[in-house]
Amino acid sequence: MVRTDVSLTVRQAALHVWKTIVANTPKTLKEIMPVLMNTLISSLASSSSERRQVAVRSLGELVRKLGDRVLPLIVPILSQGLIDSNPSRRQGVCIGLSEVMASAGKSQLLTFMDELIPTIRTALCDSMPEVRESAGMAFSTLYKSAGMQAIDEIIPTLLHALEDEQMADTALDGLKQILSVRTTVVLPHILPKLVNLPLNSFNAHALAALAEVAGPGLDFHLGTVLPALLSAMSDGDEDVQTLAKKAAETVVLVIDEEGVESLISELLKGVGDNQASIRLSSAYLIGYFFQNSKLYLVDEAPIMISTLIILLSDTDSATVEVAWEALSRVISSVPKEVLPSYIKLVRDAVSTSRDKERRKRKGGPVLIPGFCLPKALQPVVPIFLQGLISGSAELREQAALGIGELIEVTSEQALKPFVIPITGPLIRIIGDRFPWQVKNAILSTLSIIIQKGGMALKPFLPQLQTTFIKCLQDNTRTVRSSAAFALGKLSAISNRVDPLVGDLLSGLQADDAGIREAILRALEGVIKNAGKNVSSAVQTRIFNQLKDMIYDNDDLVRSSSASILGIVSQYLEDGQISEVLKELTDSASSSSWTTKHGSVLAISSILRHNPAIIYASPLFTVVVNSLKSTLKDEKFPVRESSTRSLGRLLLHQIQSDPANTTVHSATLASLVTAMQDDSSEVRRRALSAVKAAAKVNSAAVIIHVSLFGPVLAECVKDGSATVRFAAERCALHTFQLTKGAENVQAAQKYITGLDARRISKLPEHSDDSEDGEDESVTG
């Protein structure tokens, strides 16, 4: 403190002497000033901080006290000081300029702008970094007085210098120094010059360098900077690519909270761009930003996760890979406990991505490219597993369903590493006391895993079988049905089917009709998927136990038993087949409608799974006569099942014996009768049967047009909407209306020209799903 007071006293005394000299001997002032300024400049460049502070204060007080009388002498001396070879003295000049401009009045400085501005401009391009740093501070002080004049006369020169190889680096550093002190006002003047496309390597380098200095000042300029960098990141020149990438990485990390919204907006715009290269670069930056930023980004993660999942179905394979990597980085940045809250948005995004891929493929299995990569499910599986393990009952259900949806769009190869990590938790959760909705969702997903995972599930076979059999006893029908379906799928990868079939047959002794129905469904699935692995002894046991159950009073038990009997017929001996056909035809004339219905259902199922055995049987005529007889039954379920049987018979006849028109005609005549039935369901079934035959061999059907044409025309005008629709589909395929105008013309013999032209415009394959068999109801 004492030393400071002494310095102050000395300065005050010196100033008093100076005032006296200036007042009385102006000539002496001009002579002494160079000597004084030389001393001050040396002191300003001194390594001693105390000496520098004294010099700064002295120069400041000199300007404040003597003002206009010393400025004309000081400014030229300082300007000349920049040509000194000693960098310390040049730095001292810059410090001196700052103090002079800070101490003088604005009006006083305006007179000297022509000298001050060029001087600072020169200093900003000095070869030494410490000089440029001090020049930056001088610029900040200059701006306070000169305002836009300082920017207009200095910035353009520095920008122009960027194009000069010798001056580019120093000019760039000069700009950095200016930015460090006057970011907001300077940045808008620098960026337009640097982001002109195509970006060169130096401009990309400059943007990176300036971004480090500008920091959050870039928040409001991201819309200018990022598009140029995203474009340059895919430039043909590798240097430009590398430097632009580095610049973009720098930009996304220097922004603060206020710039996040603008950055997210630009990146989202980028991933939606028409150019694959822009989408790829944007996806990369999303991942880089979330992995390296110190900001709290949990609130921004959902939109990015959703966007990147949709990008996994991009047409560009390179973009898909980068999007997957970015997705992994975004999800990794989110705290584990937050992940379950993303289950719904991930499910929605997967659905959108799947639909996008489906539109591209136009048929066949729909797989999302990003989920076919190695480790494809690694980013998203934790979201669902966390919800499955720790979420509410509702969240567990959504998680289980989401896993199933995810697996459906994943390739078998990509799924393999995740089969065990996913299946284990699913089995554990289904064993706990959770609502039926959770169990049903898990069973559905396990069925999908079985279909996709195959033998990778072998370690879990015993646990899965036990779990499914237990669920067959559940109080909820939906759970029982899902368990039955899953057990059927599981049997396809099981090596020991006989014990499983034996357990199911024993379970049929249950009193509960619902449980018996579920066991029958499961048994049907097992025989369908693994029937060839069932021993003949067990096949015979199935046959003997079910041949009476086809007459059960319960509709579902009856239809399921008949369906199984049809599947088992593929593995029975000829003698057993003859025995069962004899019994079925006898039962078809029973006085009990359920007995008749069961026998017709069984015949229908055999015609579906093993039609050749009936066609070649000595009892063929008896079987056909039984079907024609039951076609007149008073109960419409019997007539509907008989119609379905005749339809399957006609389909087999046309496929195996296409030239035998007499046989076709006889069967078709019965179906025409059914097309005029009182029940709309029977009429619809008959029309669908004729349509199915026409889709296989239209020529073999159309030769009988005089037989079915008039009746079909009546059905096109039927009062039932479902019958009309079936009739239109039947007409489309029997008359081949999509195959040319001549067919449309020919069809007008039976249907109106208006109807023929309208029907011809229907999509030819829009009803493929109708051709599938509803096994669960009809057998």
N, C-alpha and C positions, 0 to 999 in steps of 0.2 A: 504493500500500500504506500509506503514511504517513497519507494522508487517511482511509482506511478505519479505521485504528487510532484516529485521533483521534475519528471518529464513534462508534466503539464505546465509547471512554472517556467521551465526553460522554453517551451513552445510559445507561451504567452509573451515572454520577454522578447523572443526572436520576432514574433509578429509585430510587437510594438516598434522594434527597430525597423522592420520592413515598412511599416506604415509611414514612418518618418522618412525613410529613403525614397519611397514612392512619391510622397507628397512634395519633397524638396529637390530630389535629383532623379528625374525620370530617365536620364541618360544612363545613370549608374545601374538602374533596374535592368536594362537591356544587356548590360555587360555582365551582371551578376547572375541573371536567370539561368543561362546554360550551365553554369557551374553548380548552381543550386539543384537544378533538375537532374543533372548527372549524379549528384549525391543521393537525391531522393530515389531515382531509378535503381541505383545500386542497392540502396537500403530495401526497396520494395522486392528485389530479387534475392535478398539475403536469406541464408539458411536459418537465421535467428528469428524466431516468431516475434520476439519482443521488438526487435529492430524493425521488422516489417510493419508491425502495428503502429509504432511511433511515426514511421514514414507515411503510412496511410492517413493517420490523423493530421499530421503536419500539412500534407498536400490538401486534404479536405478543408482544413481551417484556412489555408492560404487562399483557396478559391472562394470560400464563403465570405471571407473578410475583404478580399481585394477585388473579387469579381471580374468585371469587364477590363480592368487594368492589367490583369495577369494572363487572362485566357488567350489573348492573341499571341502571347509569348509561349505559353505552356503547350498548347495543342500542336503547333508545328514541331516543337522539340520532341514531343511524345511520338508523333507520326514518324519523324526521322529515326527514332529509336528502334523501329522495327527492322531496320537494315543492319542492325548490329549483329555481328557474327556470334556473339555470346547468347545462347538460348535463355539463360537466366535473366539477362537484361531485357530480352524481348518479352519474357513473361512479366517482368517488372513493369514494362511499358503498358501491358494489357491491364494489369492491376491498377496502375496509375490512371489509365483512361476511365476505368470503372469508377474510381473515386472522384475524379474530376467531374464526370457526368452526373454522379449522384449528388455532388455538392453544389453544382451550378444550377441556376434557374433554367426552366425550360426555354424561356425567351432568349436567354443568353446563349444557349447551345444551338438554337436554330441557325445562327450566323455561321456556325462552324461545321454544319452537317456535311458540306462538300469535302471536308478533310476527315471528319470522324468516321463516316460510313466506309470510305475506301480503306482506311486504316484497319478497322475491325474486320472487314472482308478479307484483307490480306492476312491478318493474324489467324483467322479461322482456317486458312489453308497452310499454315506454317508447318514446317517439317517436323517439329517437335510436339509431342502430345501434350506436354504440360503448358505450352504456349497456347495451343488450341483450346485447352480446358479453360484457361483464364480469359481467352477471347470470347468463349461462350458466355461467361459471366458478364463481360463487357457488353455483349450484344443484348443481354437481358436488361441491363441498365439503359442502353441506348433506346430500346423499344419503349421504355417508359416515356421518353421525351419525343422520339421521332415517330412512334406508332407504326402504321403501315408503310411509311417511307422506308423504314429500316428493313422490313421484309421484302418489299418490292425491289430494293436496290442490292440486297445481299443474297437472298435465297436463289434467284434465277442464275446468278453467277456461279454459285456453288453447284447447282444442279447441272449447269453446262460443263462444269469442271469434271463431273462424274464421267463424261464421255472422253476425257483426256486420260490416256493410260498412265501418264506420269503423275497426274494430279488427283486421280480418282480416289485413291485411298485416303489422302489427307483431306480432300473435300468431303468425303463421306464422314470422316471423323468430325469435321467441322459441323456438319449437319447434326451429328449425334450430340455435339456439345450444345448446339442451339436448342435441340429438342429437349435436352435434359433440364433446361431452365425455362423454356417457353413452349411446352408441348402443344397446348390447345390451339394457340394462334398459328404455329408454324406448320403443324401436321397437314392441314388442308392444302397447303401450298406445295408440299413435297410429294404427297402420294400420287396425284394425277400423273406426274411425270414418270414415276417409277412403275406404275401398273399398266402402262401402255402395252397392248399385245401386238406381236408375240413377245413375251418376256425374255430378256437375254440373261445370261448367267450373272452378270454384274448387278443388274437391277434386282434379281432374286436375292443375291448376297446382301445388297443394300437394304432390302426390305427386312431381312432377318436382323441385320445390325441395328436398324432404326427401331424395330419392334422391341428389342431388348430395352432401349432407352425410353421409348414412348410409353411402354407398359399399358396401364388401364386407359391411357389417352386414346388407344385404338378402339375402345368400346364402340364409339360412334362412327367408326370408319370401316367396320368389318365388311359391310356391303360393297365397299370399293376394293378392299385388299384381297379377301378370300376368293372371289370368283377368278381373279387373275392367277392366283397361286394354284388353285385347283386345276385350272387349265394347263398351267406350266408343269405340273407334277407328272403329266403324261407326254411331255414334249419329246420330240425325237432325239434331242441332244441330251446325253446322259448327264452332263454337267448341270444343265438347266434343271433337269429332273431332280437331281440330288439337292441342289441349292434351293429350289422352290419348295421341296419337301421339308428341308430344314427351316426355311422361313415360315412355312405354314405351321409347323410344330411350335415354333417360337411364338407366333401370333396367338394360337389357341391357349397357350400357357400364361401369357402376360395379362390377359384380361382379368377383371375382377367381377364381383357378383353382379354389378350393373350391366356387364357385357354378355352375361351368359345367355339371356333370352335372345339377343341379337345373333349370337354365335350359333345357337341351336337352330334358329330360323334359317340361317345361311346353309348350315349342314344338311338340314332336311330338304331344302331347295335343291341342294347338290345331289342327294341320293335319288331325287325324282327327275333328274335331268335326262334328256334324250340320249346324250353321249355316255356310252359305257365307261369311258375313261374318267369322266367327271363323277359318276356314281361310285366308281372304285376309290378314287381319291377322297371323296367325302366320307365313305365308309371307314377308310383307314384313319382319317382325322378324328372321327367319332371315337374309335377305339383308343387312339393315342391320348385324346383329351381326357377320357374317363379313367384311363390307367395312370396318368401322370399329374393331373391337376390336383392342387391342394384345396380346391373349393369343395363345398358340400353339394353334391350333385344327385342325391337320392331322389329329389323331386323331379329331376329331368330324366332319370333313368327309364321310367315307363314308356314314354313316347319313343325313346331310342330303341328299346328292346323290341317294341312292336314293329317299328320301321325296319329294323335289321332282319327280323324274322321274315317279313314280307319280301325283303331283298334276297333272301335265300333261294327264291325261285326266279332269280334274274336270268335273262337269256345269255348273259356273258359269264362264262365259267370262272374267269379270274375275279370278277366282282363278287361272285358267290363265295369264293374262298376268303376274300378280304372281309366280306360282311360277316362271315362266320367267326373269324378271328376277332373282329370288333365286338360282336355280340358277347363273346366269351369275356372280353375285357370289361364291357359295361356291367355285366352281371356280377363279375368278380369284385367290382367296386362297391357293390351293395351289401350292407350288413346282412348276415344270415337270417336274422329274425324278421327282416322286412320281406324276404323272398316270397313267402306264401301269399302276400297281398297282390302279387303279380299273376297269379294263376289264371284269372279270368282274361286278362289282356293277352297273355301268351296263347291261350286257347283260341281267342278271337283272331289273333295274328296268324296262327297256324292254319285256321280255317280259310282266311283270306289268301294266304300263300298257296294253299291247296287248290282253291278255286282258280287262282291265276294260272297254276300249272295245268289244271284240268282243261282250261280253255285252249292251251297250247297243244295238248296231246290229242284231244278228240278221240277218246277211247283208251282202253287198257288201264292197268294199275297206275294210280297217281302217286308219284313219289316226288318229294321236294328235293331238288338237287343239293341244297345245303345240308340236308339230313342224310345224305348218302356219302358224305366225306368221312375219312377216318376220324374217330372220336366225335362223330357228328352230334350225339346227344349230350355231350359233356357239359355244355353251358346251361342247358335248360332243365335237365333231369333234377338237379338240386332244388329247383323251384317247386317242382311237384312233390318230391320226396319229403321236403321240409313241411309242406302242407299236409301230406299224408300222415306223417308221424306226429306232428304237434298241433295240427289245426282243429277247428271245431268239426262236428259231424258233417255239416254242410260243406265245409272246406275240404274235408277228406274225400267226400264224394266227388267234388269237382276235380280234385287232384288225381283221383283214380281214373276218371273219365278222360282227363287231359293226357295222362300217360298213354292210354289206349289210342287216342287220336294221334298222338305223336308217333307211336310205333307204326301206325297204319301208313304214314308217309315217309317212313324210314326204310332203307334197303336192308335186306337180311344180313348182308355182310357188315354194314355199319352198326346193326343192332347187337350183334354177337357179344361184344365186350360188356354190354349193359344188361344182358338178360338176367344174370344172377343178382347184381346190385338192385335191380328193380323188383324181381320176383320175390326175394326174401321179405322185404317190408310189406308187400301186398299180402303174403300168406300170414304174416304176424298180425296185421290189422284185421283181417277177415275173421281171425280166431277170437277176437275180443267182442265185447258186448256193444255193438254199434247198431244203429237203425238199419232196416232192410235196404234203404237206398244206398248206404255205403257198401254193404255186402254185394248188392247187385252190380254196382259200378266196378267193384274189384273183380267180380266174376267175369264181367264183360271184357275187361282189360286182360285178364289172364287168358281168356279164349284167344284174343288177338296175339298175345305173346306166344301161345302154343303154336298158332298157325305160322307166325313169322320166325320164332326162335328155334322150333324143331328140337333136334337132339341136344342143343345147348342147355335145354331144361332137364336133362337126364338126372342131375343130382337132386332135383326137386320132385321127381315122379311119385315116390311114395307119399310125400306130404300133400301134393296136389290131389292125388286120388282120394286120400282120406278126407281132405277138405271138401272136395266136391260131393262125395257120398254123404258127408254130414249135412251139407247144404240141401241135399235132396229131401231132408226131413224138416226143412225150415217151415215156419208158419205162413210165410208169404209166397204166393204162387209165382210171382215174378222171380224171386230168388231161386225157387226150385227149377223153374224153366231155364234160367241162365246156367245153373249148375249142371243140368242135364246136357245142355249144349256143350259146355266146357268139357265135361267128362267124355263125350263123344269125340271131340277133337283130340283130347289127351290120349285116347286109346290108339290113335294112329302112330304114336311114337313109343308105345308100351310094348315090351317083349312078352309080357305075361298077361294075356287077355282072358284066358279061361277062368282064373280065379275071380277076376272082376265081373265077368258075366254071371258066374255062379252067385256072387254076392247080390247082384241086381235081381236075379231070378228069385232068390230067397226073400228079398225085400218086397216082392209082389204080394206077399201074404199079408201086408199091412191092411188095416181096416179102413184107413183114410183114403178116399178115392183120389184126393189131390196128390197124395204122396205116390200112390200107384201110377197115376198119370205121369208124374215127374220121372219115376223109375223107368217107365216104358219109353219116355222120350230119350232118356239117357241110353237105354238099351238099343234103341233104334240108331242113335248116333254111333254107338260102339260097333254094331254090326255093319253099319254102312261104311265106317272108316277102317275097321280092322276085321271084317268078317272072314277074310282069307286066313287070318291067324287063329281063328277059333277052331278047335278040334271037332271032328264029325260027331263025337259023342255029345259034346255040349250043344252043337247045332241041333241034334235030335231032341235034346232036352228043351231047347227053346221052342222047337216046333210043337212038342207034346204039351208044353205048358201054355202056349199062346193060342193053340187052335180052338180052345173053348172060350178064351177071353175076347175073341172077335165078336162074340154074341152078347157081351156085357151090356147092361142097361145104361151105363154111363157113356155118353157120346164120345168123350175124349179117350177113354180107355179102349173103347171099341175101335176107333179110327187108328190109334197108335198101335194097337195089337195087329190090326190088318196090315198096316204099313210095314211092320217088322216081319210079318209072315211073308210078304212079297220079297223083301230083301233076302231072307233066309232061303227062299226057294232056289236061289242061285247055287246053293251048296247042298241041296237035298238029292237023294237018290231018285231015279226014275219011278221006282215003286212008291216012294213017299209022295212024289208029285201026283201020281195017278190017284193015290188015296185022298189027298187033300182036294183035288179037283172034283172027285166024286162027291165028297162030303159037302163041298161048297155049292155045287149045282143042286144037290138035294135040299140044302138049307135055303136056297133061293126061292123055293116054293113053299116055305113055311108060312104058317098063319100069323106068326109074330113078325111085326115089321122090323124090330131091332135085329132079329135073326137074319131076315132077308138083307137088311142094310149091311150087316157085318159080312155076310158072304159076298155081296157085290163089292164092298170095299176091298176085301181080300183079293178078289179076282182082278180088280182095277190095279192093285199094287203089284200083283204078279205080272200083269200086262206092262207095267211100267219098267220093272226091274229084270224080268225074264220072259218077254213076250214070245220068243221062239219056242219055249217049252209048251205053251198052250197051243200055238199055231200048228205044232207038229204032233200034238196029242190026239189019240183016238177019240178023246172026249171033246174035241174042238167044237163040233156042231152042237153038242149038248150045252157047252158053255155059251155059245152065241145065242142059242134059243133061250137060255135062261136070262141073258141080258135083254133080249127083245121083250121077254115076258115082264121083267121088272121095270121096263121102260113105261109100262102101263099102270104101275102100282099107284095106289091112291096117295101114298106118302111122297112128297116131293124130294126129301133127302135120298130116298131110294132111287127115284127117277134121275136125280142129278148125278148120283154115283154111277148109275148105269150108263148115262150119257158120256161121262168121263171115260168109262171103260171102253165104250164103243169108239170114242175118239182116239184112244191109245191103240186100239186094234187097227183102225184105219191107217194111222200113222205107220205102224209096223208093216201092214200089207203094202202100202205104197213104197216103202223103203226096201223091203225084201223081195217083193213080187210086183214090180211096177207095171208089167204088161197084162196082168190078170184083171181086166176091167170088169168082169162079171162079179168077182169077189168084192171089188171096190164099190161097185154099184149097190150091192146088197147092204153093205155096212153103211154106205152114204144114205141109203133110203131110210134107215133107222134114225140117223142123225137129222134128216129132214123132218121126220116125224117129231123129233125132240124140239126142232126149231119152231114148232107150232104149239108147244106145250103151254098149259095155263100158267105155269110158274115162270116168271121172268128169269130166275136164276138158271133154270133148265135151258131156256131158250139161249141165254147168254153163253152157257157152257157148250151147247151144240155149235153155235157160231164160232166160238174160239177153237173148237176141235177141227172144223172144216178149214178155218184160216191156217192152223198149224200144219195141216196136211198140204195146203196150197203153198206154203212157204218152203216146204221140202221139195215138192214136185208139182208145180202149178199145171203142167200139161196133163198129168194123170187125173187131176181134179176137174179141169175145165171141160173135158169131153163129156162130163155128166151135167153140164150146165142146165140142160133142159129139166133135169131132176130137181136141182136146188135153186135155180135162178128165180123163178116166180116167188118162192117162199122167202128167199133172201131179200127180194124187192119189198115184200111186206114188212120184213124186220127193219129195213132202213127207215120206215115210217112208224115204227113201234112207239107205243105210249111211254115205254120205260127208257129213260136216258141211257142206262147201262147197256140195254139191249141194242139201242140205236148205235151207240159207239162201237160195240162188238160187231154189229152188222156192217158198219162202214169199214172197219178194219178187215173184215172178211171179204168184202167186195173189192177193196184195194188190192188184195193179194190173189184172190181167185180170178179176177178179170185182168190182173197185171196192169192196173191203171197208170202206173208210173213209167211204163215201158214204151209209151208212144200214143199218138193221137188215134191210131187205128183201133187200139184196145178200148180207148174211151168211147169211140164211135160204136164198137161192137157191143159194149156193155149197155148201151141205150135201148137195146131190145128188151131189157128187164128193168133198168132203173132210168130215171129221167136224165136228160142231158145235163141239166143244172146240177143234179146230185153227182153224176159221173165226173164232171169237171171239178167240182168242189172236193170230192174225195181224192181225186188224182193229185191234189196239191198237199195232201197230208204227208208228213215225214214218214218215210218207208219203215224206219226202224224205231219209231217212237214208242212202240208197244212191246218191245222185247221182254220187258219184265213180266208181261202177262203170260208169256210162254213158260215161265218157271212154274214148278209144281208147289202147291201149298201143302207140303207134306204133313204139317202139324195138324191139319184138319181132315184131309181127304185120304191119306195113306197111299 
